[in-house]
Amino acid sequence: MAPKDPAMLLSWINTQLRDFYPSLDELCGAENLERKAVEASLSSIDYAYDPGTNQFI
């Protein structure tokens, strides 16, 4: 289950992307997450998904 707190979510998402998933879409599909909700939560702490690095930066 993904953390609700944006800072904790950032750490969890980037670890998942680094270690297990080739893209944010793959992660969201596998973990049953809404991509727009993830991006909105992380944009609230000024992070955006970078597909080139497959990380939120």
PQR file with spaces between the fields and no chain letter, atoms N, CA, C, O and H, PARSE charges and radii, in Angstrom:
ATOM       1  N    MET     1       0.845   -1.182    0.000 -0.4000 1.5000
ATOM       2  CA   MET     1       0.000    0.000    0.000 -0.0000 2.0000
ATOM       3  C    MET     1       0.889    1.244    0.000  0.5500 1.7000
ATOM       4  O    MET     1       1.858    1.335    0.754 -0.5500 1.4000
ATOM       5  N    ALA     2       0.543    2.182   -0.848 -0.4000 1.5000
ATOM       6  CA   ALA     2       1.323    3.412   -0.978 -0.0000 2.0000
ATOM       7  C    ALA     2       1.046    4.350    0.198  0.5500 1.7000
ATOM       8  O    ALA     2      -0.095    4.467    0.644 -0.5500 1.4000
ATOM       9  H    ALA     2      -0.244    2.109   -1.461  0.4000 1.0000
ATOM      10  N    PRO     3       2.075    5.009    0.694 -0.5600 1.5000
ATOM      11  CA   PRO     3       1.885    5.981    1.781  0.2800 2.0000
ATOM      12  C    PRO     3       1.018    7.162    1.335  0.5500 1.7000
ATOM      13  O    PRO     3       1.002    7.515    0.156 -0.5500 1.4000
ATOM      14  N    LYS     4       0.314    7.756    2.263 -0.4000 1.5000
ATOM      15  CA   LYS     4      -0.532    8.926    1.967 -0.0000 2.0000
ATOM      16  C    LYS     4       0.254   10.233    2.056  0.5500 1.7000
ATOM      17  O    LYS     4      -0.005   11.162    1.292 -0.5500 1.4000
ATOM      18  H    LYS     4       0.327    7.469    3.221  0.4000 1.0000
ATOM      19  N    ASP     5       1.204   10.312    2.973 -0.4000 1.5000
ATOM      20  CA   ASP     5       2.010   11.518    3.142 -0.0000 2.0000
ATOM      21  C    ASP     5       2.868   11.730    1.893  0.5500 1.7000
ATOM      22  O    ASP     5       3.576   10.811    1.482 -0.5500 1.4000
ATOM      23  H    ASP     5       1.415    9.557    3.594  0.4000 1.0000
ATOM      24  N    PRO     6       2.823   12.929    1.272 -0.5600 1.5000
ATOM      25  CA   PRO     6       3.569   13.159    0.034  0.2800 2.0000
ATOM      26  C    PRO     6       5.072   12.890    0.134  0.5500 1.7000
ATOM      27  O    PRO     6       5.652   12.339   -0.801 -0.5500 1.4000
ATOM      28  N    ALA     7       5.707   13.258    1.230 -0.4000 1.5000
ATOM      29  CA   ALA     7       7.151   13.025    1.368 -0.0000 2.0000
ATOM      30  C    ALA     7       7.458   11.528    1.459  0.5500 1.7000
ATOM      31  O    ALA     7       8.431   11.056    0.872 -0.5500 1.4000
ATOM      32  H    ALA     7       5.235   13.705    1.990  0.4000 1.0000
ATOM      33  N    MET     8       6.644   10.800    2.181 -0.4000 1.5000
ATOM      34  CA   MET     8       6.823    9.346    2.274 -0.0000 2.0000
ATOM      35  C    MET     8       6.495    8.678    0.936  0.5500 1.7000
ATOM      36  O    MET     8       7.159    7.728    0.522 -0.5500 1.4000
ATOM      37  H    MET     8       5.854   11.184    2.658  0.4000 1.0000
ATOM      38  N    LEU     9       5.464    9.190    0.273 -0.4000 1.5000
ATOM      39  CA   LEU     9       5.087    8.671   -1.042 -0.0000 2.0000
ATOM      40  C    LEU     9       6.229    8.858   -2.034  0.5500 1.7000
ATOM      41  O    LEU     9       6.519    7.958   -2.822 -0.5500 1.4000
ATOM      42  H    LEU     9       4.924    9.961    0.609  0.4000 1.0000
ATOM      43  N    LEU    10       6.874   10.010   -2.001 -0.4000 1.5000
ATOM      44  CA   LEU    10       8.003   10.282   -2.894 -0.0000 2.0000
ATOM      45  C    LEU    10       9.084    9.219   -2.736  0.5500 1.7000
ATOM      46  O    LEU    10       9.551    8.652   -3.723 -0.5500 1.4000
ATOM      47  H    LEU    10       6.638   10.741   -1.361  0.4000 1.0000
ATOM      48  N    SER    11       9.471    8.955   -1.523 -0.4000 1.5000
ATOM      49  CA   SER    11      10.507    7.959   -1.262 -0.0000 2.0000
ATOM      50  C    SER    11      10.072    6.577   -1.734  0.5500 1.7000
ATOM      51  O    SER    11      10.841    5.871   -2.387 -0.5500 1.4000
ATOM      52  H    SER    11       9.091    9.416   -0.721  0.4000 1.0000
ATOM      53  N    TRP    12       8.868    6.198   -1.414 -0.4000 1.5000
ATOM      54  CA   TRP    12       8.352    4.881   -1.785 -0.0000 2.0000
ATOM      55  C    TRP    12       8.262    4.736   -3.302  0.5500 1.7000
ATOM      56  O    TRP    12       8.710    3.738   -3.866 -0.5500 1.4000
ATOM      57  H    TRP    12       8.243    6.771   -0.884  0.4000 1.0000
ATOM      58  N    ILE    13       7.675    5.747   -3.963 -0.4000 1.5000
ATOM      59  CA   ILE    13       7.501    5.697   -5.429 -0.0000 2.0000
ATOM      60  C    ILE    13       8.850    5.607   -6.128  0.5500 1.7000
ATOM      61  O    ILE    13       9.034    4.761   -7.003 -0.5500 1.4000
ATOM      62  H    ILE    13       7.311    6.558   -3.506  0.4000 1.0000
ATOM      63  N    ASN    14       9.793    6.465   -5.758 -0.4000 1.5000
ATOM      64  CA   ASN    14      11.093    6.448   -6.433 -0.0000 2.0000
ATOM      65  C    ASN    14      11.835    5.130   -6.206  0.5500 1.7000
ATOM      66  O    ASN    14      12.535    4.655   -7.100 -0.5500 1.4000
ATOM      67  H    ASN    14       9.644    7.153   -5.048  0.4000 1.0000
ATOM      68  N    THR    15      11.690    4.546   -5.036 -0.4000 1.5000
ATOM      69  CA   THR    15      12.298    3.237   -4.787 -0.0000 2.0000
ATOM      70  C    THR    15      11.654    2.170   -5.662  0.5500 1.7000
ATOM      71  O    THR    15      12.346    1.346   -6.260 -0.5500 1.4000
ATOM      72  H    THR    15      11.121    4.932   -4.310  0.4000 1.0000
ATOM      73  N    GLN    16      10.340    2.189   -5.735 -0.4000 1.5000
ATOM      74  CA   GLN    16       9.631    1.218   -6.573 -0.0000 2.0000
ATOM      75  C    GLN    16      10.026    1.376   -8.041  0.5500 1.7000
ATOM      76  O    GLN    16      10.268    0.390   -8.738 -0.5500 1.4000
ATOM      77  H    GLN    16       9.778    2.859   -5.250  0.4000 1.0000
ATOM      78  N    LEU    17      10.089    2.626   -8.502 -0.4000 1.5000
ATOM      79  CA   LEU    17      10.471    2.880   -9.893 -0.0000 2.0000
ATOM      80  C    LEU    17      11.904    2.426  -10.157  0.5500 1.7000
ATOM      81  O    LEU    17      12.183    1.833  -11.199 -0.5500 1.4000
ATOM      82  H    LEU    17       9.892    3.427   -7.936  0.4000 1.0000
ATOM      83  N    ARG    18      12.782    2.691   -9.253 -0.4000 1.5000
ATOM      84  CA   ARG    18      14.188    2.313   -9.427 -0.0000 2.0000
ATOM      85  C    ARG    18      14.365    0.791   -9.428  0.5500 1.7000
ATOM      86  O    ARG    18      15.094    0.246  -10.257 -0.5500 1.4000
ATOM      87  H    ARG    18      12.555    3.173   -8.407  0.4000 1.0000
ATOM      88  N    ASP    19      13.698    0.114   -8.499 -0.4000 1.5000
ATOM      89  CA   ASP    19      13.974   -1.306   -8.279 -0.0000 2.0000
ATOM      90  C    ASP    19      13.076   -2.281   -9.041  0.5500 1.7000
ATOM      91  O    ASP    19      13.489   -3.407   -9.322 -0.5500 1.4000
ATOM      92  H    ASP    19      13.106    0.557   -7.825  0.4000 1.0000
ATOM      93  N    PHE    20      11.852   -1.861   -9.378 -0.4000 1.5000
ATOM      94  CA   PHE    20      10.899   -2.845   -9.886 -0.0000 2.0000
ATOM      95  C    PHE    20      10.152   -2.490  -11.169  0.5500 1.7000
ATOM      96  O    PHE    20       9.723   -3.397  -11.882 -0.5500 1.4000
ATOM      97  H    PHE    20      11.517   -0.947   -9.149  0.4000 1.0000
ATOM      98  N    TYR    21       9.980   -1.222  -11.488 -0.4000 1.5000
ATOM      99  CA   TYR    21       9.103   -0.842  -12.596 -0.0000 2.0000
ATOM     100  C    TYR    21       9.807    0.046  -13.615  0.5500 1.7000
ATOM     101  O    TYR    21      10.513    0.982  -13.238 -0.5500 1.4000
ATOM     102  H    TYR    21      10.328   -0.485  -10.909  0.4000 1.0000
ATOM     103  N    PRO    22       9.622   -0.241  -14.907 -0.5600 1.5000
ATOM     104  CA   PRO    22      10.272    0.550  -15.954  0.2800 2.0000
ATOM     105  C    PRO    22       9.579    1.883  -16.249  0.5500 1.7000
ATOM     106  O    PRO    22      10.125    2.716  -16.972 -0.5500 1.4000
ATOM     107  N    SER    23       8.378    2.088  -15.691 -0.4000 1.5000
ATOM     108  CA   SER    23       7.666    3.347  -15.937 -0.0000 2.0000
ATOM     109  C    SER    23       6.635    3.590  -14.836  0.5500 1.7000
ATOM     110  O    SER    23       6.259    2.683  -14.093 -0.5500 1.4000
ATOM     111  H    SER    23       7.935    1.411  -15.104  0.4000 1.0000
ATOM     112  N    LEU    24       6.195    4.835  -14.758 -0.4000 1.5000
ATOM     113  CA   LEU    24       5.149    5.186  -13.791 -0.0000 2.0000
ATOM     114  C    LEU    24       3.843    4.470  -14.125  0.5500 1.7000
ATOM     115  O    LEU    24       3.127    4.041  -13.221 -0.5500 1.4000
ATOM     116  H    LEU    24       6.501    5.571  -15.362  0.4000 1.0000
ATOM     117  N    ASP    25       3.528    4.337  -15.407 -0.4000 1.5000
ATOM     118  CA   ASP    25       2.306    3.630  -15.797 -0.0000 2.0000
ATOM     119  C    ASP    25       2.333    2.172  -15.338  0.5500 1.7000
ATOM     120  O    ASP    25       1.323    1.651  -14.865 -0.5500 1.4000
ATOM     121  H    ASP    25       4.110    4.686  -16.141  0.4000 1.0000
ATOM     122  N    GLU    26       3.484    1.515  -15.477 -0.4000 1.5000
ATOM     123  CA   GLU    26       3.620    0.120  -15.025 -0.0000 2.0000
ATOM     124  C    GLU    26       3.408    0.021  -13.512  0.5500 1.7000
ATOM     125  O    GLU    26       2.708   -0.871  -13.033 -0.5500 1.4000
ATOM     126  H    GLU    26       4.305    1.938  -15.861  0.4000 1.0000
ATOM     127  N    LEU    27       4.013    0.933  -12.775 -0.4000 1.5000
ATOM     128  CA   LEU    27       3.868    0.949  -11.317 -0.0000 2.0000
ATOM     129  C    LEU    27       2.416    1.156  -10.922  0.5500 1.7000
ATOM     130  O    LEU    27       1.885    0.423  -10.087 -0.5500 1.4000
ATOM     131  H    LEU    27       4.582    1.657  -13.164  0.4000 1.0000
ATOM     132  N    CYS    28       1.775    2.144  -11.516 -0.4000 1.5000
ATOM     133  CA   CYS    28       0.385    2.447  -11.162 -0.0000 2.0000
ATOM     134  C    CYS    28      -0.536    1.271  -11.479  0.5500 1.7000
ATOM     135  O    CYS    28      -1.438    0.956  -10.702 -0.5500 1.4000
ATOM     136  H    CYS    28       2.206    2.739  -12.195  0.4000 1.0000
ATOM     137  N    GLY    29      -0.307    0.625  -12.618 -0.4000 1.5000
ATOM     138  CA   GLY    29      -1.118   -0.535  -12.977 -0.0000 2.0000
ATOM     139  C    GLY    29      -0.937   -1.685  -12.000  0.5500 1.7000
ATOM     140  O    GLY    29      -1.913   -2.304  -11.578 -0.5500 1.4000
ATOM     141  H    GLY    29       0.426    0.881  -13.249  0.4000 1.0000
ATOM     142  N    ALA    30       0.293   -1.967  -11.646 -0.4000 1.5000
ATOM     143  CA   ALA    30       0.591   -3.092  -10.756 -0.0000 2.0000
ATOM     144  C    ALA    30       0.122   -2.843   -9.326  0.5500 1.7000
ATOM     145  O    ALA    30      -0.317   -3.768   -8.643 -0.5500 1.4000
ATOM     146  H    ALA    30       1.086   -1.464  -11.989  0.4000 1.0000
ATOM     147  N    GLU    31       0.216   -1.603   -8.878 -0.4000 1.5000
ATOM     148  CA   GLU    31      -0.130   -1.264   -7.490 -0.0000 2.0000
ATOM     149  C    GLU    31      -1.545   -0.704   -7.348  0.5500 1.7000
ATOM     150  O    GLU    31      -1.955   -0.303   -6.259 -0.5500 1.4000
ATOM     151  H    GLU    31       0.573   -0.852   -9.432  0.4000 1.0000
ATOM     152  N    ASN    32      -2.286   -0.679   -8.458 -0.4000 1.5000
ATOM     153  CA   ASN    32      -3.660   -0.167   -8.470 -0.0000 2.0000
ATOM     154  C    ASN    32      -3.743    1.271   -7.954  0.5500 1.7000
ATOM     155  O    ASN    32      -4.573    1.597   -7.106 -0.5500 1.4000
ATOM     156  H    ASN    32      -1.953   -1.004   -9.343  0.4000 1.0000
ATOM     157  N    LEU    33      -2.861    2.123   -8.488 -0.4000 1.5000
ATOM     158  CA   LEU    33      -2.832    3.540   -8.129 -0.0000 2.0000
ATOM     159  C    LEU    33      -3.309    4.375   -9.305  0.5500 1.7000
ATOM     160  O    LEU    33      -3.113    4.000  -10.461 -0.5500 1.4000
ATOM     161  H    LEU    33      -2.187    1.859   -9.178  0.4000 1.0000
ATOM     162  N    GLU    34      -3.931    5.502   -9.012 -0.4000 1.5000
ATOM     163  CA   GLU    34      -4.310    6.433  -10.065 -0.0000 2.0000
ATOM     164  C    GLU    34      -3.143    7.370  -10.321  0.5500 1.7000
ATOM     165  O    GLU    34      -2.709    8.098   -9.429 -0.5500 1.4000
ATOM     166  H    GLU    34      -4.090    5.807   -8.073  0.4000 1.0000
ATOM     167  N    ARG    35      -2.639    7.345  -11.553 -0.4000 1.5000
ATOM     168  CA   ARG    35      -1.464    8.147  -11.898 -0.0000 2.0000
ATOM     169  C    ARG    35      -1.691    9.627  -11.595  0.5500 1.7000
ATOM     170  O    ARG    35      -0.817   10.287  -11.034 -0.5500 1.4000
ATOM     171  H    ARG    35      -2.992    6.753  -12.278  0.4000 1.0000
ATOM     172  N    LYS    36      -2.856   10.146  -11.962 -0.4000 1.5000
ATOM     173  CA   LYS    36      -3.125   11.575  -11.736 -0.0000 2.0000
ATOM     174  C    LYS    36      -3.098   11.918  -10.254  0.5500 1.7000
ATOM     175  O    LYS    36      -2.632   12.995   -9.882 -0.5500 1.4000
ATOM     176  H    LYS    36      -3.566    9.610  -12.418  0.4000 1.0000
ATOM     177  N    ALA    37      -3.582   11.036   -9.412 -0.4000 1.5000
ATOM     178  CA   ALA    37      -3.574   11.273   -7.965 -0.0000 2.0000
ATOM     179  C    ALA    37      -2.148   11.266   -7.427  0.5500 1.7000
ATOM     180  O    ALA    37      -1.799   12.086   -6.578 -0.5500 1.4000
ATOM     181  H    ALA    37      -3.961   10.162   -9.714  0.4000 1.0000
ATOM     182  N    VAL    38      -1.326   10.343   -7.917 -0.4000 1.5000
ATOM     183  CA   VAL    38       0.084   10.281   -7.504 -0.0000 2.0000
ATOM     184  C    VAL    38       0.796   11.563   -7.923  0.5500 1.7000
ATOM     185  O    VAL    38       1.497   12.182   -7.123 -0.5500 1.4000
ATOM     186  H    VAL    38      -1.610    9.677   -8.607  0.4000 1.0000
ATOM     187  N    GLU    39       0.612   11.955   -9.180 -0.4000 1.5000
ATOM     188  CA   GLU    39       1.274   13.161   -9.682 -0.0000 2.0000
ATOM     189  C    GLU    39       0.793   14.412   -8.946  0.5500 1.7000
ATOM     190  O    GLU    39       1.590   15.309   -8.671 -0.5500 1.4000
ATOM     191  H    GLU    39       0.042   11.452   -9.830  0.4000 1.0000
ATOM     192  N    ALA    40      -0.491   14.479   -8.625 -0.4000 1.5000
ATOM     193  CA   ALA    40      -1.020   15.631   -7.893 -0.0000 2.0000
ATOM     194  C    ALA    40      -0.439   15.698   -6.486  0.5500 1.7000
ATOM     195  O    ALA    40      -0.066   16.772   -6.015 -0.5500 1.4000
ATOM     196  H    ALA    40      -1.138   13.750   -8.848  0.4000 1.0000
ATOM     197  N    SER    41      -0.363   14.567   -5.824 -0.4000 1.5000
ATOM     198  CA   SER    41       0.195   14.533   -4.473 -0.0000 2.0000
ATOM     199  C    SER    41       1.646   14.987   -4.472  0.5500 1.7000
ATOM     200  O    SER    41       2.048   15.784   -3.624 -0.5500 1.4000
ATOM     201  H    SER    41      -0.666   13.694   -6.207  0.4000 1.0000
ATOM     202  N    LEU    42       2.431   14.489   -5.414 -0.4000 1.5000
ATOM     203  CA   LEU    42       3.850   14.832   -5.438 -0.0000 2.0000
ATOM     204  C    LEU    42       4.101   16.236   -5.985  0.5500 1.7000
ATOM     205  O    LEU    42       5.109   16.856   -5.649 -0.5500 1.4000
ATOM     206  H    LEU    42       2.105   13.842   -6.103  0.4000 1.0000
ATOM     207  N    SER    43       3.206   16.736   -6.812 -0.4000 1.5000
ATOM     208  CA   SER    43       3.372   18.123   -7.271 -0.0000 2.0000
ATOM     209  C    SER    43       3.113   19.101   -6.131  0.5500 1.7000
ATOM     210  O    SER    43       3.583   20.238   -6.171 -0.5500 1.4000
ATOM     211  H    SER    43       2.387   16.231   -7.085  0.4000 1.0000
ATOM     212  N    SER    44       2.367   18.666   -5.113 -0.4000 1.5000
ATOM     213  CA   SER    44       2.116   19.534   -3.954 -0.0000 2.0000
ATOM     214  C    SER    44       3.391   19.804   -3.161  0.5500 1.7000
ATOM     215  O    SER    44       3.451   20.757   -2.385 -0.5500 1.4000
ATOM     216  H    SER    44       1.985   17.743   -5.080  0.4000 1.0000
ATOM     217  N    ILE    45       4.411   18.965   -3.356 -0.4000 1.5000
ATOM     218  CA   ILE    45       5.716   19.206   -2.718 -0.0000 2.0000
ATOM     219  C    ILE    45       6.781   19.489   -3.788  0.5500 1.7000
ATOM     220  O    ILE    45       7.976   19.281   -3.576 -0.5500 1.4000
ATOM     221  H    ILE    45       4.363   18.191   -3.987  0.4000 1.0000
ATOM     222  N    ASP    46       6.303   19.970   -4.943 -0.4000 1.5000
ATOM     223  CA   ASP    46       7.172   20.436   -6.039 -0.0000 2.0000
ATOM     224  C    ASP    46       8.011   19.351   -6.700  0.5500 1.7000
ATOM     225  O    ASP    46       9.166   19.591   -7.053 -0.5500 1.4000
ATOM     226  H    ASP    46       5.332   20.138   -5.114  0.4000 1.0000
ATOM     227  N    TYR    47       7.451   18.176   -6.867 -0.4000 1.5000
ATOM     228  CA   TYR    47       8.119   17.103   -7.605 -0.0000 2.0000
ATOM     229  C    TYR    47       7.277   16.739   -8.813  0.5500 1.7000
ATOM     230  O    TYR    47       6.047   16.749   -8.754 -0.5500 1.4000
ATOM     231  H    TYR    47       6.513   17.981   -6.581  0.4000 1.0000
ATOM     232  N    ALA    48       7.952   16.416   -9.911 -0.4000 1.5000
ATOM     233  CA   ALA    48       7.280   16.004  -11.137 -0.0000 2.0000
ATOM     234  C    ALA    48       7.984   14.772  -11.692  0.5500 1.7000
ATOM     235  O    ALA    48       9.184   14.580  -11.496 -0.5500 1.4000
ATOM     236  H    ALA    48       8.951   16.407   -9.959  0.4000 1.0000
ATOM     237  N    TYR    49       7.215   13.949  -12.384 -0.4000 1.5000
ATOM     238  CA   TYR    49       7.776   12.729  -12.959 -0.0000 2.0000
ATOM     239  C    TYR    49       8.621   13.057  -14.178  0.5500 1.7000
ATOM     240  O    TYR    49       8.200   13.813  -15.054 -0.5500 1.4000
ATOM     241  H    TYR    49       6.240   14.105  -12.543  0.4000 1.0000
ATOM     242  N    ASP    50       9.818   12.482  -14.226 -0.4000 1.5000
ATOM     243  CA   ASP    50      10.718   12.615  -15.371 -0.0000 2.0000
ATOM     244  C    ASP    50      10.864   11.233  -16.003  0.5500 1.7000
ATOM     245  O    ASP    50      11.535   10.365  -15.445 -0.5500 1.4000
ATOM     246  H    ASP    50      10.160   11.868  -13.515  0.4000 1.0000
ATOM     247  N    PRO    51      10.235   11.021  -17.177 -0.5600 1.5000
ATOM     248  CA   PRO    51      10.312    9.697  -17.791  0.2800 2.0000
ATOM     249  C    PRO    51      11.727    9.298  -18.206  0.5500 1.7000
ATOM     250  O    PRO    51      12.034    8.108  -18.283 -0.5500 1.4000
ATOM     251  N    GLY    52      12.582   10.268  -18.473 -0.4000 1.5000
ATOM     252  CA   GLY    52      13.956    9.970  -18.865 -0.0000 2.0000
ATOM     253  C    GLY    52      14.744    9.270  -17.775  0.5500 1.7000
ATOM     254  O    GLY    52      15.535    8.367  -18.049 -0.5500 1.4000
ATOM     255  H    GLY    52      12.332   11.234  -18.411  0.4000 1.0000
ATOM     256  N    THR    53      14.525    9.688  -16.539 -0.4000 1.5000
ATOM     257  CA   THR    53      15.216    9.056  -15.410 -0.0000 2.0000
ATOM     258  C    THR    53      14.311    8.068  -14.674  0.5500 1.7000
ATOM     259  O    THR    53      14.766    7.332  -13.799 -0.5500 1.4000
ATOM     260  H    THR    53      13.882   10.421  -16.317  0.4000 1.0000
ATOM     261  N    ASN    54      13.021    8.059  -15.038 -0.4000 1.5000
ATOM     262  CA   ASN    54      12.025    7.213  -14.381 -0.0000 2.0000
ATOM     263  C    ASN    54      11.996    7.487  -12.877  0.5500 1.7000
ATOM     264  O    ASN    54      11.948    6.563  -12.065 -0.5500 1.4000
ATOM     265  H    ASN    54      12.651    8.657  -15.749  0.4000 1.0000
ATOM     266  N    GLN    55      12.025    8.761  -12.528 -0.4000 1.5000
ATOM     267  CA   GLN    55      12.003    9.186  -11.123 -0.0000 2.0000
ATOM     268  C    GLN    55      11.207   10.481  -11.004  0.5500 1.7000
ATOM     269  O    GLN    55      11.039   11.214  -11.978 -0.5500 1.4000
ATOM     270  H    GLN    55      12.064    9.512  -13.188  0.4000 1.0000
ATOM     271  N    PHE    56      10.726   10.747   -9.806 -0.4000 1.5000
ATOM     272  CA   PHE    56      10.160   12.059   -9.505 -0.0000 2.0000
ATOM     273  C    PHE    56      11.307   12.934   -9.034  0.5500 1.7000
ATOM     274  O    PHE    56      12.028   12.588   -8.098 -0.5500 1.4000
ATOM     275  H    PHE    56      10.862   10.152   -9.015  0.4000 1.0000
ATOM     276  N    ILE    57      11.466   14.075   -9.695 -0.4000 1.5000
ATOM     277  CA   ILE    57      12.555   14.993   -9.352 -0.0000 2.0000
ATOM     278  C    ILE    57      12.017   16.399   -9.169  0.5500 1.7000
ATOM     279  O    ILE    57      12.780   17.320   -8.876 -0.5500 1.4000
ATOM     280  H    ILE    57      10.880   14.357  -10.455  0.4000 1.0000
